[in-house]
Amino acid sequence: MEALKAWRASSPSVKSFVLLATARRVATARCCFATTTSNPNTRRSSSSSSSSSSSSTSDKDAVRAIRLKKVEDLRSSGYEPYAYKWDKTHTARELHDRYEHLGNGEESSSEKDLVSVAGRILARRVFGKLAFLTLRDQSGTIQLYCEKEKLPEDQFQKLKTLVDIGDIVGACGSIKRTEKGELSVKVKAFEILTKSLLPLPDKFHGLTDVDKRYRQRYIDMIANPEVADVFRVRAKVVSEIRKTVESLGFIEVDTPVLQGEVGGAEARPFVTYHNSLGRNLYLRIATELHLKRMLVGGLEKVYEIGRIFRNEGISTRHNPEFTTIEGSQMYEAYTDYHGMMNMTEEIVTKCALAVHGKLTIDYQGTEICLERPWRRETMHNLVKEAIGIDFSQFGDDVKAAKDAVATALQNGLGEKQEISVKTCPSVGHILNEVFETIVEPRLVQPTFVLDYPIEISPLAKLHRRHAGLTERFELFICGRELANAFSELTDPMDQRARLEDQIRQHDRKRAALEHETKSADEKEKKDEDISYEVTLDEDFLTALEYGMPPASGMGMGIDRLVMLLTNSASIRDVIAFPVLKLQQ
């Protein structure tokens, strides 16, 4: 509002505002993101400009040099091109909504219709004594309508020579809809708020280099405005999750990211060294064990939305750093995994309604129906449906299970999976390997997979009816695991025995894998590295001995949920700054 007051009180001779405009360009009528100069010596033909990228190193250096000179020119004229603030009265979207009634050629010039906007200049056109600039803020775009006669002194010329596409500007004026129907701010005063030194990607080609999009997300968001919408949806999803669980009495807590022991899941950790303590610490691979400590302490409904770190592969579904609402890690006392299935349905459907307003969505060309209730089926039955093998018949006969799988899937497993099956130490591990390889990709519609083998579920309570199984489920949608939950193990002696067995299995698998991959490619060895040490978390076991109430918990991958709700093919599309390889 200060800018508006200053403008209202000023005469045409007042130079209190620096007029915003785009820099000298080769073709002033061209409306695109690429920035050029009006110096005849630097002009290029349209054919040459179309055959070379405007964002090449040489072009960027030349543009940067020209714009640095403009910074000097502005300062020498008494204008600061990096402002401290600007008082906005409206966003672009608010203006479009408020003045929707204006007809073509109409203008609202009363005092109450004086507005102040700010944003980045994306395009400009200059026709003699008229200039049209496209300004974009976070809500959308609005046109700036500039007439030479309406601007103080020589400001129209400065608009043409000192302001570039990419600059962030503020503008004050009245509202006008042009004869062609474009709602515009009829500019009376401008100010450069931030001078851009580098050219934006060409509007007509955009930012198409996928690696650059992820590596320089800020450029991606400027060139592709829809990218920002993904992160708005992400924020809405996280907000809806908090709203849903807190309405049910859950409270959010924080647990340590740096931990002394690796626990709560089975995954390769990131290791760091603490100099003062003289010991290794690990970035957490789960928040589970600390949240269980909170249950022991008397909090009956706890959750944490936080970052998890796993030093494993990178793919369209995996990022070494990801976000979960930790449920076997979102805990509720005095319930079991059936209750947590209902909670999972509640969270996902509430998020879908918040984002789409409906429960039927499209994901990569496939219609997904989130109407409740969702399918619930055991892992044993799903594997039997897929390959005709009933794993319950094998008991503890590991060799018979391996032979049956080899016969049923003669060409159905890749070399990597064949090695994994051969090194499986138990029937339960073989069952899980076949499930992950054959069944998972087929689970397109929401499906709760129930009753996992005890060997791969060291933190879950034994199944109350079926020996060798646990009360555990995982939720799959579009072939991807979205959530994981247990009826939690509360017997401290049973928990100790299972964790000790998990350590023994880890050590045996490490030895077997080293033997099987002696002739494998070095990269494959590195990808399969399980040389990290797994140890007991004695403090957690001590906490259990003080007594933890019956409970169930659920961990949900927020990144994958956002992928589903934004129709994003890669996890990198929903993480603002994903982990990438070093740039060559």
C-alpha positions as CSV (number, residue, x, y, z in Angstrom):
1,M,0.0,0.0,0.0
2,E,3.0,2.4,0.5
3,A,3.7,2.2,-3.2
4,L,0.1,3.0,-4.0
5,K,0.1,6.0,-1.6
6,A,3.4,7.3,-3.1
7,W,2.0,7.0,-6.6
8,R,-1.3,8.8,-5.7
9,A,0.7,11.6,-4.1
10,S,3.3,12.0,-6.8
11,S,3.4,14.2,-9.9
12,P,4.6,12.9,-13.3
13,S,8.0,14.2,-12.6
14,V,8.5,12.1,-9.5
15,K,11.0,9.3,-10.0
16,S,10.2,7.3,-6.9
17,F,9.6,4.1,-8.9
18,V,11.8,2.3,-11.3
19,L,9.7,1.2,-14.3
20,L,9.6,-2.5,-14.9
21,A,10.2,-3.7,-18.4
22,T,12.0,-6.4,-20.4
23,A,15.5,-5.9,-21.6
24,R,16.6,-5.0,-25.1
25,R,15.8,-7.9,-27.3
26,V,16.4,-9.0,-30.9
27,A,12.7,-9.2,-31.7
28,T,10.6,-7.1,-29.3
29,A,7.4,-8.6,-30.5
30,R,8.4,-12.2,-29.7
31,C,6.6,-13.6,-26.7
32,C,8.9,-16.2,-25.1
33,F,11.0,-17.0,-22.1
34,A,14.4,-16.6,-23.9
35,T,16.1,-13.2,-23.4
36,T,17.9,-11.4,-26.2
37,T,19.3,-7.9,-26.8
38,S,18.3,-5.1,-29.2
39,N,21.9,-4.4,-30.2
40,P,21.9,-5.0,-34.0
41,N,25.4,-6.6,-33.8
42,T,24.0,-9.4,-31.6
43,R,20.9,-10.2,-33.6
44,R,20.5,-13.6,-35.1
45,S,18.1,-14.9,-37.7
46,S,15.1,-16.9,-36.7
47,S,16.6,-19.9,-38.5
48,S,19.9,-19.7,-36.6
49,S,18.2,-19.1,-33.2
50,S,16.0,-22.2,-33.8
51,S,19.0,-24.4,-34.5
52,S,20.9,-23.5,-31.3
53,S,19.7,-23.5,-27.6
54,S,19.2,-20.1,-25.9
55,S,20.4,-21.8,-22.7
56,S,23.8,-22.8,-24.0
57,T,26.8,-21.8,-21.9
58,S,28.0,-19.1,-24.4
59,D,24.6,-17.6,-24.7
60,K,24.0,-17.6,-20.9
61,D,27.4,-15.9,-20.3
62,A,26.6,-13.3,-22.9
63,V,23.2,-12.6,-21.5
64,R,24.6,-12.5,-18.0
65,A,27.2,-9.9,-19.0
66,I,24.6,-7.7,-20.6
67,R,22.3,-7.9,-17.5
68,L,25.1,-7.2,-15.1
69,K,25.8,-4.0,-17.1
70,K,22.1,-3.1,-16.7
71,V,22.4,-3.6,-12.9
72,E,25.3,-1.1,-13.0
73,D,23.2,1.3,-15.1
74,L,20.3,1.1,-12.7
75,R,22.5,1.8,-9.7
76,S,24.3,4.7,-11.4
77,S,20.8,6.2,-12.0
78,G,19.9,6.0,-8.4
79,Y,17.8,2.8,-8.5
80,E,18.4,-0.3,-6.4
81,P,17.6,-3.4,-8.5
82,Y,17.2,-5.7,-5.5
83,A,14.4,-4.3,-3.4
84,Y,13.6,-4.9,0.3
85,K,9.8,-5.2,0.0
86,W,6.7,-4.5,-2.1
87,D,3.1,-4.1,-0.8
88,K,0.8,-6.2,-2.9
89,T,-3.0,-5.6,-2.7
90,H,-4.1,-8.5,-5.0
91,T,-2.9,-11.7,-6.6
92,A,-3.5,-12.3,-10.3
93,R,-6.3,-14.8,-9.6
94,E,-8.0,-12.4,-7.3
95,L,-8.1,-9.8,-10.0
96,H,-9.4,-12.2,-12.6
97,D,-12.2,-13.2,-10.2
98,R,-13.0,-9.6,-9.1
99,Y,-13.2,-8.1,-12.5
100,E,-14.7,-10.9,-14.4
101,H,-17.7,-8.6,-15.2
102,L,-15.6,-6.1,-17.2
103,G,-16.4,-6.1,-20.9
104,N,-13.9,-5.7,-23.7
105,G,-12.5,-2.2,-23.8
106,E,-13.9,-1.3,-20.3
107,E,-11.8,0.2,-17.6
108,S,-12.3,0.6,-13.9
109,S,-10.3,3.6,-12.9
110,S,-11.9,4.8,-9.6
111,E,-9.8,5.1,-6.5
112,K,-11.0,1.8,-5.1
113,D,-9.9,0.0,-8.2
114,L,-6.2,1.0,-7.8
115,V,-4.2,-2.2,-7.4
116,S,-0.7,-3.3,-6.7
117,V,0.7,-6.6,-8.0
118,A,4.1,-8.3,-8.1
119,G,5.6,-11.3,-9.8
120,R,8.0,-12.5,-12.5
121,I,7.9,-11.1,-16.1
122,L,7.5,-14.0,-18.5
123,A,6.9,-12.3,-21.8
124,R,6.6,-8.9,-23.4
125,R,5.4,-7.2,-26.6
126,V,6.2,-3.6,-27.6
127,F,4.3,-1.7,-30.3
128,G,5.5,1.9,-30.6
129,K,4.1,3.7,-27.6
130,L,2.5,0.6,-26.1
131,A,4.0,-2.3,-24.2
132,F,2.4,-5.5,-22.9
133,L,4.1,-7.5,-20.2
134,T,3.0,-10.9,-18.8
135,L,3.4,-11.1,-15.1
136,R,3.1,-14.3,-13.1
137,D,2.7,-14.8,-9.4
138,Q,1.9,-18.0,-7.5
139,S,-1.8,-17.8,-8.4
140,G,-1.5,-17.3,-12.2
141,T,-0.8,-14.6,-14.8
142,I,-2.0,-11.0,-15.4
143,Q,-1.1,-8.6,-18.2
144,L,0.6,-5.3,-17.6
145,Y,-0.7,-2.6,-20.0
146,C,1.9,0.2,-20.4
147,E,1.3,3.4,-22.3
148,K,4.2,5.8,-22.8
149,E,2.0,8.9,-22.2
150,K,0.8,7.5,-18.8
151,L,4.3,6.9,-17.4
152,P,6.5,9.6,-15.8
153,E,9.1,11.3,-18.0
154,D,11.4,8.8,-19.8
155,Q,10.3,5.7,-17.9
156,F,8.8,4.0,-21.0
157,Q,12.3,4.1,-22.6
158,K,13.8,2.6,-19.5
159,L,11.2,0.0,-19.5
160,K,12.3,-1.1,-23.0
161,T,16.1,-1.0,-22.2
162,L,16.6,-2.0,-18.6
163,V,14.0,-4.7,-17.7
164,D,14.3,-8.3,-18.9
165,I,12.1,-11.3,-19.1
166,G,12.8,-13.2,-15.8
167,D,12.9,-10.0,-13.7
168,I,10.6,-9.8,-10.6
169,V,8.7,-6.6,-10.6
170,G,6.0,-4.7,-8.8
171,A,3.4,-2.6,-10.6
172,C,0.6,-0.2,-9.5
173,G,-2.3,1.0,-11.6
174,S,-6.0,0.7,-12.5
175,I,-7.8,-2.2,-14.1
176,K,-8.7,-2.4,-17.8
177,R,-9.9,-5.2,-20.2
178,T,-8.4,-4.7,-23.6
179,E,-10.3,-4.7,-26.8
180,K,-9.1,-8.3,-27.3
181,G,-10.5,-9.3,-24.0
182,E,-7.3,-9.5,-21.9
183,L,-7.7,-8.3,-18.3
184,S,-4.8,-6.0,-17.6
185,V,-3.3,-3.7,-15.0
186,K,-3.1,-0.3,-16.7
187,V,0.3,0.6,-15.2
188,K,1.1,4.0,-13.6
189,A,4.2,3.0,-11.8
190,F,6.7,0.2,-11.7
191,E,9.6,-1.0,-9.7
192,I,12.2,-3.7,-10.3
193,L,12.2,-5.8,-7.2
194,T,14.8,-8.4,-8.3
195,K,17.0,-8.2,-11.4
196,S,17.3,-11.7,-13.1
197,L,20.8,-12.3,-14.5
198,L,20.2,-15.6,-16.4
199,P,17.8,-16.3,-19.2
200,L,14.7,-18.5,-18.7
201,P,14.2,-21.5,-20.9
202,D,12.5,-20.8,-24.2
203,K,8.7,-20.9,-23.8
204,F,8.2,-22.9,-27.0
205,H,10.6,-25.7,-26.0
206,G,10.4,-25.5,-22.2
207,L,12.7,-27.3,-19.9
208,T,12.8,-30.8,-21.3
209,D,16.0,-32.2,-19.9
210,V,14.6,-34.5,-17.2
211,D,17.9,-34.6,-15.2
212,K,18.1,-30.8,-15.2
213,R,14.4,-30.5,-14.1
214,Y,15.2,-32.5,-11.0
215,R,18.6,-30.9,-10.4
216,Q,17.4,-27.4,-10.8
217,R,13.8,-27.6,-9.5
218,Y,13.5,-23.8,-9.3
219,I,13.9,-23.6,-13.1
220,D,11.5,-26.5,-13.6
221,M,8.8,-24.6,-11.6
222,I,9.3,-21.4,-13.6
223,A,9.2,-23.2,-16.9
224,N,6.5,-25.7,-16.0
225,P,4.0,-24.0,-13.6
226,E,2.1,-27.3,-13.2
227,V,5.1,-28.7,-11.3
228,A,4.3,-26.4,-8.4
229,D,0.8,-27.8,-8.3
230,V,2.2,-31.2,-7.4
231,F,3.8,-29.7,-4.3
232,R,0.6,-27.9,-3.4
233,V,-1.1,-31.2,-3.5
234,R,1.6,-32.7,-1.4
235,A,1.1,-30.1,1.2
236,K,-2.7,-30.7,1.1
237,V,-2.1,-34.4,1.6
238,V,0.1,-34.0,4.6
239,S,-2.3,-31.5,6.1
240,E,-5.3,-33.9,5.5
241,I,-3.4,-36.8,7.1
242,R,-2.7,-34.7,10.2
243,K,-6.3,-33.5,10.3
244,T,-7.6,-37.0,10.0
245,V,-5.5,-38.7,12.7
246,E,-5.6,-35.8,15.1
247,S,-9.4,-35.8,14.9
248,L,-9.2,-39.4,16.2
249,G,-7.1,-38.4,19.2
250,F,-3.5,-39.0,17.9
251,I,-0.7,-36.6,18.9
252,E,2.4,-35.9,16.8
253,V,5.8,-36.6,18.4
254,D,9.4,-36.3,17.2
255,T,12.0,-39.1,17.4
256,P,15.7,-39.0,16.7
257,V,17.1,-39.0,13.1
258,L,20.5,-40.0,14.3
259,Q,20.3,-43.4,16.2
260,G,22.8,-45.6,17.9
261,E,21.3,-48.8,16.6
262,V,19.8,-49.8,13.3
263,G,16.2,-51.0,14.0
264,G,12.6,-51.0,13.2
265,A,13.0,-52.4,9.7
266,E,15.4,-54.4,7.5
267,A,17.4,-52.0,5.3
268,R,20.9,-50.9,4.6
269,P,21.5,-47.7,6.7
270,F,23.6,-44.6,6.1
271,V,26.5,-44.5,8.6
272,T,28.1,-41.4,10.0
273,Y,30.7,-40.9,12.7
274,H,30.2,-38.6,15.7
275,N,33.6,-37.1,16.6
276,S,32.8,-36.0,20.2
277,L,31.2,-39.3,21.1
278,G,33.8,-41.4,19.2
279,R,31.2,-43.7,17.8
280,N,29.2,-44.6,14.7
281,L,25.6,-43.3,14.4
282,Y,23.0,-44.3,11.8
283,L,20.4,-42.2,9.9
284,R,17.1,-43.9,10.9
285,I,15.6,-46.5,8.6
286,A,12.4,-46.3,10.6
287,T,10.9,-44.5,13.5
288,E,9.1,-47.5,14.9
289,L,11.2,-48.5,18.0
290,H,11.2,-45.0,19.5
291,L,7.4,-44.6,18.9
292,K,6.9,-47.9,20.7
293,R,8.8,-46.4,23.6
294,M,6.2,-43.7,23.8
295,L,3.5,-46.3,24.1
296,V,5.4,-47.8,27.0
297,G,5.5,-44.4,28.6
298,G,1.7,-44.0,28.5
299,L,0.8,-42.2,25.3
300,E,-1.8,-44.3,23.7
301,K,-2.1,-42.7,20.2
302,V,1.1,-41.3,18.6
303,Y,2.3,-40.6,15.1
304,E,5.2,-38.9,13.4
305,I,5.5,-37.5,9.8
306,G,9.2,-37.6,9.1
307,R,12.1,-38.4,6.9
308,I,13.4,-42.0,6.6
309,F,16.8,-42.8,5.1
310,R,17.8,-46.1,3.4
311,N,21.1,-46.6,1.7
312,E,19.6,-48.6,-1.1
313,G,18.7,-48.4,-4.8
314,I,17.3,-45.4,-6.6
315,S,14.4,-45.8,-9.1
316,T,11.1,-44.3,-10.1
317,R,9.7,-45.8,-6.9
318,H,12.6,-45.4,-4.5
319,N,14.6,-42.4,-3.2
320,P,17.2,-42.8,-0.5
321,E,15.4,-40.2,1.6
322,F,11.6,-40.4,1.8
323,T,8.7,-39.3,3.9
324,T,6.3,-41.5,5.9
325,I,3.6,-41.2,8.4
326,E,5.1,-43.8,10.6
327,G,2.7,-46.2,11.9
328,S,4.1,-49.5,12.9
329,Q,5.0,-46.1,13.6
330,M,1.6,-44.5,13.8
331,Y,0.5,-46.4,16.9
332,E,-2.8,-46.9,18.6
333,A,-3.0,-48.9,21.8
334,Y,-5.6,-51.5,22.5
335,T,-6.4,-52.3,18.8
336,D,-5.1,-54.8,16.2
337,Y,-4.2,-54.9,12.5
338,H,-7.8,-55.1,11.5
339,G,-8.5,-51.7,13.2
340,M,-5.4,-50.3,11.5
341,M,-6.7,-51.4,8.1
342,N,-9.8,-49.3,8.7
343,M,-7.6,-46.4,9.7
344,T,-5.5,-46.8,6.4
345,E,-8.7,-46.7,4.3
346,E,-9.8,-43.6,6.2
347,I,-6.6,-41.7,5.6
348,V,-6.2,-42.5,1.9
349,T,-9.9,-41.8,1.0
350,K,-9.9,-38.6,2.9
351,C,-6.8,-37.5,1.0
352,A,-8.3,-38.5,-2.3
353,L,-11.4,-36.5,-1.6
354,A,-9.4,-33.5,-0.5
355,V,-7.4,-33.5,-3.7
356,H,-9.9,-34.7,-6.3
357,G,-13.3,-34.5,-4.6
358,K,-14.0,-38.1,-5.7
359,L,-12.8,-41.7,-5.1
360,T,-12.3,-42.8,-8.7
361,I,-9.0,-41.5,-10.0
362,D,-6.8,-42.0,-13.1
363,Y,-3.2,-43.2,-12.6
364,Q,-1.1,-43.5,-15.8
365,G,-4.1,-44.5,-17.9
366,T,-5.6,-46.9,-15.4
367,E,-8.8,-46.1,-13.5
368,I,-8.3,-46.7,-9.7
369,C,-11.4,-47.1,-7.5
370,L,-10.8,-46.2,-3.9
371,E,-14.4,-46.9,-2.8
372,R,-14.4,-48.8,0.5
373,P,-14.1,-51.6,1.6
374,W,-10.9,-52.7,-0.2
375,R,-10.0,-56.2,-1.1
376,R,-8.4,-58.2,1.8
377,E,-6.5,-61.4,0.9
378,T,-3.7,-63.5,2.5
379,M,-0.3,-63.7,0.9
380,H,-0.6,-67.5,0.7
381,N,-3.8,-67.3,-1.3
382,L,-2.5,-64.6,-3.7
383,V,0.6,-66.7,-4.5
384,K,-1.6,-69.8,-5.0
385,E,-3.8,-67.9,-7.4
386,A,-0.8,-66.7,-9.3
387,I,1.3,-69.9,-9.7
388,G,-0.8,-72.7,-8.3
389,I,1.6,-73.5,-5.3
390,D,0.2,-73.8,-1.8
391,F,3.1,-73.0,0.4
392,S,1.4,-74.2,3.5
393,Q,2.1,-77.8,2.3
394,F,5.9,-77.5,2.6
395,G,6.1,-77.0,6.4
396,D,9.8,-76.3,7.0
397,D,11.0,-78.2,3.9
398,V,13.0,-75.4,2.2
399,K,14.4,-77.7,-0.6
400,A,10.9,-78.9,-1.6
401,A,9.7,-75.3,-1.8
402,K,12.7,-74.2,-3.9
403,D,12.2,-77.1,-6.3
404,A,8.5,-76.4,-6.7
405,V,9.2,-72.7,-7.5
406,A,11.9,-73.7,-10.0
407,T,9.5,-76.0,-11.8
408,A,6.5,-73.6,-11.8
409,L,8.6,-70.6,-12.8
410,Q,11.1,-72.1,-15.2
411,N,11.4,-68.8,-17.2
412,G,9.5,-66.5,-14.8
413,L,12.4,-65.4,-12.7
414,G,15.3,-63.3,-13.8
415,E,18.9,-64.2,-12.8
416,K,18.8,-61.8,-9.8
417,Q,15.6,-63.4,-8.5
418,E,16.9,-66.9,-9.1
419,I,19.9,-66.1,-6.9
420,S,17.6,-64.6,-4.2
421,V,15.4,-67.7,-4.2
422,K,18.4,-70.0,-4.0
423,T,19.8,-68.1,-1.0
424,C,16.5,-68.0,0.9
425,P,17.0,-69.6,4.3
426,S,13.3,-70.5,4.9
427,V,10.0,-71.4,3.3
428,G,8.6,-68.0,4.4
429,H,11.4,-66.2,2.7
430,I,10.8,-68.1,-0.6
431,L,7.1,-67.3,-0.3
432,N,7.8,-63.6,0.0
433,E,10.3,-63.7,-2.9
434,V,7.7,-65.2,-5.2
435,F,5.1,-62.8,-4.0
436,E,7.3,-59.7,-4.6
437,T,8.4,-60.9,-8.0
438,I,5.1,-62.4,-9.4
439,V,2.1,-61.1,-7.5
440,E,3.0,-57.5,-6.5
441,P,2.9,-56.0,-10.0
442,R,-0.6,-57.5,-10.5
443,L,-2.1,-55.7,-7.5
444,V,-3.5,-52.7,-9.3
445,Q,-6.7,-52.0,-7.4
446,P,-6.4,-51.3,-3.6
447,T,-5.5,-54.7,-1.9
448,F,-4.6,-55.5,1.7
449,V,-2.2,-58.4,1.7
450,L,-2.5,-60.2,5.0
451,D,-0.7,-62.7,7.3
452,Y,3.0,-62.5,6.4
453,P,5.5,-65.3,7.4
454,I,7.1,-64.8,10.8
455,E,10.6,-64.9,9.3
456,I,10.2,-61.6,7.5
457,S,8.1,-59.9,10.2
458,P,10.3,-59.8,13.4
459,L,8.2,-57.0,15.0
460,A,4.7,-58.4,14.4
461,K,2.6,-60.5,16.8
462,L,2.1,-64.2,16.0
463,H,-1.1,-65.0,14.2
464,R,-3.7,-66.1,16.7
465,R,-5.0,-68.9,14.4
466,H,-2.2,-69.9,11.9
467,A,1.2,-71.2,13.0
468,G,4.2,-69.7,11.3
469,L,2.4,-66.5,10.3
470,T,2.0,-63.0,11.8
471,E,-0.8,-60.5,12.0
472,R,0.6,-58.1,9.4
473,F,-0.7,-56.4,6.3
474,E,0.7,-54.4,3.5
475,L,-1.5,-52.2,1.2
476,F,-0.8,-52.3,-2.5
477,I,-2.1,-50.0,-5.2
478,C,-0.9,-49.9,-8.8
479,G,1.6,-52.7,-7.9
480,R,3.3,-50.6,-5.2
481,E,3.4,-51.0,-1.5
482,L,1.7,-48.0,0.1
483,A,1.4,-49.0,3.7
484,N,2.7,-51.6,6.2
485,A,1.2,-52.5,9.5
486,F,1.2,-55.1,12.4
487,S,-0.6,-56.2,15.4
488,E,2.4,-55.3,17.5
489,L,4.6,-57.7,19.3
490,T,4.6,-56.9,23.0
491,D,6.2,-60.1,24.5
492,P,9.8,-58.9,25.3
493,M,11.3,-62.4,25.3
494,D,9.7,-63.4,22.0
495,Q,10.9,-60.0,20.6
496,R,14.5,-60.7,21.7
497,A,14.5,-64.1,20.2
498,R,13.2,-62.9,16.9
499,L,15.6,-60.0,16.6
500,E,18.5,-62.4,17.4
501,D,17.2,-64.7,14.7
502,Q,17.0,-61.8,12.3
503,I,20.7,-61.0,13.0
504,R,21.6,-64.6,12.3
505,Q,19.6,-64.7,9.1
506,H,21.3,-61.4,8.0
507,D,24.7,-62.9,8.6
508,R,23.9,-66.1,6.8
509,K,22.4,-64.3,3.8
510,R,25.5,-62.0,3.6
511,A,27.8,-65.0,3.5
512,A,25.6,-66.9,0.9
513,L,25.3,-63.8,-1.3
514,E,29.0,-63.3,-1.3
515,H,29.5,-66.9,-2.4
516,E,26.8,-66.7,-5.1
517,T,28.0,-63.4,-6.7
518,K,31.7,-64.1,-6.9
519,S,31.4,-64.0,-10.7
520,A,28.9,-61.2,-10.9
521,D,29.5,-57.7,-12.1
522,E,31.1,-55.4,-9.5
523,K,28.2,-53.0,-9.8
524,E,25.7,-55.8,-9.0
525,K,27.8,-56.7,-5.9
526,K,27.7,-53.1,-4.8
527,D,23.9,-53.0,-5.3
528,E,23.4,-56.2,-3.3
529,D,25.8,-55.1,-0.5
530,I,24.6,-56.3,2.9
531,S,27.9,-56.0,4.6
532,Y,26.5,-53.6,7.2
533,E,26.2,-54.8,10.8
534,V,22.8,-55.5,12.4
535,T,22.8,-55.3,16.3
536,L,20.3,-55.6,19.0
537,D,18.6,-52.4,20.4
538,E,19.0,-53.4,24.1
539,D,17.3,-50.2,25.3
540,F,14.2,-51.0,23.2
541,L,14.0,-54.5,24.7
542,T,14.4,-53.0,28.1
543,A,11.4,-50.7,27.4
544,L,9.3,-53.7,26.4
545,E,10.1,-55.4,29.7
546,Y,8.4,-52.5,31.5
547,G,5.3,-53.4,29.5
548,M,3.7,-52.1,26.3
549,P,-0.1,-52.3,25.9
550,P,-1.6,-54.3,23.0
551,A,-1.3,-52.1,20.0
552,S,-1.3,-51.8,16.2
553,G,0.6,-49.5,14.0
554,M,0.9,-48.5,10.4
555,G,3.6,-46.9,8.2
556,M,2.4,-45.2,5.1
557,G,4.7,-43.8,2.3
558,I,3.6,-40.2,1.7
559,D,5.7,-39.9,-1.4
560,R,4.0,-42.8,-3.0
561,L,0.5,-41.6,-1.9
562,V,1.3,-38.2,-3.5
563,M,2.4,-40.0,-6.7
564,L,-0.9,-41.8,-6.9
565,L,-3.0,-38.7,-6.3
566,T,-1.0,-36.5,-8.7
567,N,-0.7,-39.1,-11.5
568,S,3.1,-38.9,-11.2
569,A,5.1,-41.7,-12.8
570,S,8.3,-41.2,-10.8
571,I,8.9,-40.5,-7.1
572,R,11.3,-37.7,-8.2
573,D,8.3,-35.8,-9.5
574,V,6.8,-35.5,-6.0
575,I,10.1,-34.8,-4.1
576,A,11.2,-31.2,-4.6
577,F,14.9,-32.0,-4.4
578,P,15.5,-35.7,-5.0
579,V,18.9,-37.4,-4.6
580,L,20.7,-37.6,-7.9
581,K,24.0,-38.9,-9.2
582,L,26.9,-36.4,-9.4
583,Q,26.6,-34.2,-12.4
584,Q,29.3,-35.1,-15.0
